[in-house]
Amino acid sequence: MNELEAARIEIDDIDKKLAVLFEKRMDAVKKVALYKEKNGIPILDSGREAAVIEKNCLRIENKELRSYFVSFLQSMMDISKKYQSGILDGMKIAFCGVEGAFANIAAKKIFSSGRLVSYDSFEKTYNAVKNGECDCCVLPIENSTAGEVGQVTDLMFSGSLYINGVYSLPVTHNLLGLKNAHNADIKKVISHPQALMQCSEYISEHNFETEEASNTAVAAQSVAQMNDVSVAAIASKETAELFGLRILDHDINENSANTTRFAVFSRSANENIASNNKFILLFTVNNEVGALAKAVNIISAHGFDMRVLRSRPVKDIPWQYYFYVEANGDQRSDEGQRMLKELSVCCDKLKIAGHYSEEINLSKKK
């Protein structure tokens, strides 16, 4: 036997062992996919991929081979994602609005292999997951210009679903008209109330009449159906393509940094999150002097940095309020549990709405 034959026999033996390990790995990948389906988690986790590559590269002693091993690992992870996509192909994702709405765009970017299901209100979208019709839902929680989405915050407070991810989507509004329309033809614009507010300077400058729609995609659809060159919609470029409209003007929102944050809600809390996470806390305080100050001081005293603190009226109870907090840290830690125990003394209601690793910018996802 010469050296070539011996090397080929050795490779065959290694490939045989690799085949066994490949099956074991894909079995584990399947378990990951099923966990993601249960908890409403997207397939892609770029942070996890980077950590796996960095950790495993150090196990290759021959530095000349490390770059090849990175390619090997990346190929393996791409295969794993394809396998997960096949498993999660039937995953149902609820969103509010119609195709082309910003919620639809966000849901597509987060769950590229899921089956998107449209609902006509935030409450119906939320309840679709609560009642088991869908596996998870994508809902807006805040806009950088218009502020919080109060209806969704109220659902967080009163509902039973958990937030397992928060994503930001830059929102660019465009003026959309019929194919034969020109800017000078436009007399009225149709859009969602928040979009109208975000483009108020542009609307005022052009002296447009306004009409509200349930969302931006519905506005675009209405313009297409009305077939009136004097009416335009304020919506996304994706919506223009969807309904055969022409983009008459680009980037008409007054704030170029206009961004909407979306949260993914599911029936189960994701416990497989690193310790450097963030959490959302909702609470009411006892009716006594300084109760809110006590609650805020307790959170700070345990080392949790509050990024957001705001109040919302409690439905059906006049002049009563609950408080919404977003903070950095892990409320599941020993320190976090001590914080929650102390908060329970000065709070009537105390609820963790969810926790997540890092906010992901969807503009970086195709």
C-alpha positions in Angstrom: 0.0 0.0 0.0 1.5 3.4 -1.0 1.1 6.7 0.8 -1.9 7.9 -1.3 -3.9 4.7 -0.7 -3.1 4.9 3.0 -4.2 8.6 3.2 -7.5 7.7 1.4 -8.3 4.9 3.8 -7.6 7.3 6.7 -10.0 9.9 5.1 -12.7 7.3 4.6 -12.5 6.3 8.2 -12.7 10.0 9.3 -15.7 10.5 7.0 -17.4 7.6 8.6 -17.0 9.1 12.0 -18.1 12.5 10.7 -21.3 11.0 9.3 -22.2 9.7 12.8 -21.4 13.1 14.3 -23.4 14.9 11.6 -26.5 12.9 12.4 -26.1 13.7 16.1 -25.6 17.4 15.4 -28.7 17.6 13.3 -30.7 15.8 16.0 -29.6 18.6 18.3 -30.4 21.2 15.7 -33.9 19.8 15.5 -34.3 20.2 19.2 -33.2 23.8 18.9 -35.7 24.4 16.1 -38.6 23.0 18.2 -37.6 25.2 21.1 -37.5 28.2 18.8 -41.0 27.3 17.5 -42.4 27.0 21.0 -40.9 30.3 22.2 -41.3 32.4 19.0 -37.6 32.8 18.3 -36.3 33.4 14.7 -33.9 31.0 13.1 -31.0 33.4 12.7 -29.0 34.3 15.8 -26.0 36.1 14.4 -24.6 36.7 17.9 -24.7 33.0 18.7 -23.1 32.1 15.3 -20.2 34.5 15.9 -19.6 33.2 19.4 -19.6 29.6 18.2 -17.0 30.4 15.5 -14.8 32.3 17.9 -14.9 29.6 20.5 -14.2 26.7 18.2 -11.5 28.4 16.2 -9.3 28.3 19.3 -9.5 24.5 19.3 -7.6 24.3 16.0 -3.9 24.2 17.0 -2.7 24.6 13.4 -3.2 28.3 12.8 -2.9 27.8 9.0 -6.1 25.7 9.1 -8.2 28.1 11.2 -9.5 30.1 8.3 -10.6 26.9 6.6 -12.2 25.7 9.8 -14.2 29.0 9.9 -15.5 28.2 6.4 -16.3 24.6 7.5 -18.3 25.9 10.5 -20.1 28.5 8.5 -21.2 25.9 6.0 -22.3 23.6 8.7 -24.4 26.4 10.3 -25.9 27.3 6.9 -27.0 23.7 6.5 -28.4 23.8 10.1 -30.5 26.9 9.3 -31.9 25.3 6.1 -32.8 22.2 8.2 -34.5 24.4 10.8 -36.3 26.3 8.1 -37.8 23.0 6.8 -38.9 22.1 10.4 -40.4 25.6 11.1 -42.0 26.0 7.6 -45.5 25.7 9.1 -44.8 28.1 11.9 -47.7 30.7 12.0 -46.7 34.3 12.7 -49.5 36.8 13.4 -49.2 40.5 12.5 -51.5 43.5 12.4 -52.3 44.9 9.0 -52.1 43.7 5.5 -49.2 42.8 3.2 -46.9 45.7 2.7 -47.6 47.2 6.1 -44.5 47.9 8.3 -45.5 45.2 10.7 -45.6 42.8 7.7 -42.2 43.9 6.6 -40.8 43.4 10.1 -42.4 40.0 10.5 -40.9 38.8 7.1 -37.4 39.9 8.2 -37.7 38.3 11.6 -39.3 35.0 10.4 -38.3 34.5 6.8 -39.5 30.9 6.8 -42.7 31.4 8.7 -46.3 31.6 7.4 -47.6 35.1 8.1 -51.2 35.6 9.1 -52.9 39.0 9.0 -55.3 40.4 11.6 -57.0 43.8 11.6 -56.3 44.9 15.2 -53.6 44.7 17.8 -55.9 42.8 20.2 -56.9 40.2 17.6 -53.3 39.7 16.7 -52.3 39.2 20.3 -55.3 36.9 21.0 -54.4 34.8 17.9 -51.3 33.6 19.8 -53.0 33.6 23.2 -55.7 31.2 21.8 -53.3 29.0 19.9 -54.3 30.0 16.4 -50.7 31.2 15.8 -47.3 30.4 17.3 -46.2 34.0 17.9 -47.0 37.6 16.9 -45.0 40.6 15.9 -46.4 43.9 17.3 -45.1 47.5 17.4 -44.3 48.8 20.8 -42.7 52.2 20.2 -41.9 54.7 17.5 -39.0 57.1 17.9 -41.1 60.0 16.7 -44.7 59.2 17.8 -43.7 57.4 21.1 -45.2 54.3 22.7 -48.0 52.2 21.1 -50.3 52.4 24.0 -52.7 49.7 22.9 -49.9 47.1 22.8 -48.5 48.3 26.1 -51.9 47.7 27.6 -51.9 44.2 26.2 -48.6 43.6 27.8 -50.0 44.7 31.2 -53.2 42.7 31.1 -52.3 39.7 28.8 -50.5 36.5 29.4 -48.0 36.4 26.5 -44.2 36.9 26.9 -41.8 39.1 24.9 -38.8 37.0 23.6 -37.3 39.5 21.3 -37.2 43.2 20.4 -36.3 44.5 16.9 -35.9 47.9 15.4 -37.0 48.8 11.9 -36.1 52.1 10.3 -39.3 53.6 8.9 -39.0 55.6 5.7 -42.2 57.2 4.4 -42.8 57.9 0.7 -45.5 59.7 -1.2 -47.2 57.1 -3.5 -49.5 57.9 -6.4 -50.9 56.4 -9.5 -48.6 55.6 -12.3 -49.9 58.6 -14.3 -49.9 61.0 -11.3 -47.5 63.8 -10.8 -46.6 65.7 -7.6 -48.6 68.8 -8.7 -51.8 66.6 -9.0 -51.9 65.6 -5.3 -54.5 67.3 -3.2 -55.1 64.7 -0.5 -53.0 62.0 1.3 -54.1 58.9 3.1 -52.2 57.0 5.7 -52.0 55.7 9.3 -52.4 58.5 11.9 -48.9 58.0 13.1 -47.5 58.2 9.6 -49.5 61.4 9.0 -48.0 62.8 12.2 -44.5 61.8 11.3 -44.9 63.6 8.0 -46.9 66.6 9.3 -44.3 69.2 8.2 -44.3 67.9 4.6 -48.1 67.7 4.6 -48.4 71.3 5.9 -45.8 72.6 3.5 -47.8 71.2 0.5 -51.2 72.1 2.0 -52.5 68.5 1.6 -55.9 67.3 3.0 -55.5 64.2 5.1 -57.5 61.0 5.6 -56.7 58.3 8.1 -56.4 54.6 7.3 -55.9 51.6 9.6 -52.3 51.2 8.3 -50.0 52.4 5.5 -50.6 49.4 3.3 -54.4 49.8 3.4 -53.8 53.5 2.5 -51.8 52.4 -0.6 -54.4 49.9 -1.5 -57.2 52.5 -1.3 -55.2 54.9 -3.6 -54.8 52.1 -6.2 -58.6 51.2 -6.0 -59.8 54.9 -6.1 -57.9 55.5 -9.3 -57.8 59.3 -8.6 -54.6 61.1 -9.6 -55.3 63.7 -6.9 -55.0 61.2 -4.0 -51.7 59.8 -2.7 -50.7 57.4 0.1 -47.9 57.8 2.6 -46.3 54.4 2.8 -43.2 52.2 2.2 -41.5 51.5 -1.1 -42.4 47.9 -0.7 -46.1 48.9 -0.6 -45.6 50.8 -3.9 -44.4 47.7 -5.6 -47.2 45.6 -4.1 -50.0 47.8 -5.3 -48.5 49.1 -8.6 -48.1 52.7 -7.4 -45.4 55.2 -8.3 -43.1 56.8 -5.8 -43.6 60.6 -6.2 -41.4 61.7 -3.4 -38.9 59.9 -1.2 -38.1 60.2 2.6 -40.8 62.6 3.5 -40.9 61.9 7.2 -39.4 64.9 9.1 -37.1 62.7 11.2 -34.6 60.7 9.1 -33.9 58.6 12.2 -37.5 57.5 12.4 -37.6 54.0 13.8 -40.2 51.6 15.0 -39.5 48.9 17.6 -41.3 45.6 17.3 -41.6 42.9 19.9 -42.2 39.2 19.3 -44.8 37.7 21.7 -45.3 34.0 22.4 -47.0 31.8 25.0 -43.7 30.7 26.6 -40.9 32.6 28.1 -37.4 32.0 26.5 -35.1 31.0 29.4 -32.1 30.4 27.2 -30.8 34.0 27.2 -27.4 35.2 28.2 -27.0 37.0 31.5 -26.3 40.4 29.8 -29.9 40.7 28.7 -32.7 43.3 29.1 -36.1 42.9 30.7 -39.5 44.7 30.6 -41.2 45.2 33.9 -44.8 46.4 34.5 -46.1 47.3 37.9 -48.7 49.3 39.9 -47.7 50.9 43.3 -49.6 50.9 46.6 -51.7 54.0 47.3 -49.3 55.7 49.7 -46.9 58.6 49.7 -43.5 57.9 48.0 -44.5 54.4 46.7 -43.3 55.1 43.1 -40.0 56.6 44.4 -39.5 53.5 46.6 -40.0 51.2 43.6 -37.6 53.2 41.4 -35.0 53.3 44.2 -35.2 49.5 44.7 -34.6 48.9 41.0 -31.6 51.2 41.0 -30.3 49.9 44.4 -29.9 46.4 42.9 -27.8 47.7 40.0 -30.4 47.6 37.2 -30.1 50.5 34.8 -33.5 51.7 33.7 -33.6 52.7 30.1 -37.3 53.6 30.1 -39.8 54.6 32.7 -43.3 55.8 31.8 -46.9 55.6 33.0 -50.1 54.4 31.5 -53.7 54.8 32.8 -55.3 51.6 34.0 -58.4 50.8 32.0 -61.7 51.0 33.8 -60.2 52.5 36.9 -60.2 56.3 36.6 -57.0 58.1 37.8 -55.1 54.9 38.4 -51.8 54.3 36.6 -49.4 51.5 35.9 -45.7 51.9 35.1 -43.6 50.5 32.3 -39.9 49.9 32.8 -37.2 48.6 30.4 -33.9 47.9 32.2 -30.5 46.3 31.5 -29.6 43.2 33.4 -30.9 39.7 34.2 -33.9 39.7 36.5 -33.6 36.0 36.9 -30.3 36.4 38.8 -30.0 36.3 42.6 -29.8 40.1 42.6 -32.9 40.3 40.3 -34.9 37.9 42.5 -34.0 40.0 45.6 -35.1 43.1 43.7 -38.5 41.6 42.7 -39.1 40.4 46.3 -38.5 43.9 47.6 -40.7 45.4 44.9 -43.6 43.1 45.8 -43.8 45.0 49.2 -44.6 48.4 47.6 -46.3 47.2 44.4 -49.9 46.0 44.0 -49.2 44.3 40.8 -45.8 43.2 39.5 -45.2 41.5 36.1 -42.2 40.6 34.0 -43.5 41.0 30.4 -40.4 39.4 28.9 -36.7 39.5 28.5 -34.4 39.5 25.5 -30.7 39.5 24.6 -30.0 42.6 22.4 -32.2 44.7 20.2 -31.6 43.7 16.6 -31.7 46.3 13.8 -33.8 44.8 11.0 -32.3 47.1 8.3 -29.3 44.7 8.4 -31.4 41.7 7.6 -32.4 40.9 4.1 
